[in-house]
């Protein structure tokens, strides 16, 4: 079964890339990628740019409305994802604990609805 692991963190709390903490986080993501690839469960995954780069689109009464920023204002922002094909929810949850962002954010684990 496929699971989307959504990585939510507070951008203000994230280590800066290029700092010792940021380099340690990047190494952790490299290690996680190696593990899920080695297990054969990795399907895709990407980091996202900061929410200041986001746009939200809503269509109301046939008209598109585009606004700056994320769709919802929250303390944590969606920063990236992994799509994994796990044997079951337990494996997906176990792997979610190994994502570096889990140590200072939240990993949402959602089953993917398989549409034929």
HELIX and SHEET records of a PDB file:
HELIX    1   1 UNK A   11  UNK A   13  5                                   3    
HELIX    2   2 UNK A   20  UNK A   39  1                                  20    
HELIX    3   3 UNK A   51  UNK A   53  5                                   3    
HELIX    4   4 UNK A   89  UNK A   96  1                                   8    
HELIX    5   5 UNK A  100  UNK A  103  5                                   4    
SHEET    1   A 4 UNK A  42  UNK A  47  0                                        
SHEET    2   A 4 UNK A  77  UNK A  85 -1                                        
SHEET    3   A 4 UNK A   2  UNK A   9 -1                                        
SHEET    4   A 4 UNK A 106  UNK A 111 -1                                        
SHEET    1   B 2 UNK A  55  UNK A  60  0                                        
SHEET    2   B 2 UNK A  63  UNK A  68 -1                                        
END                                                                             
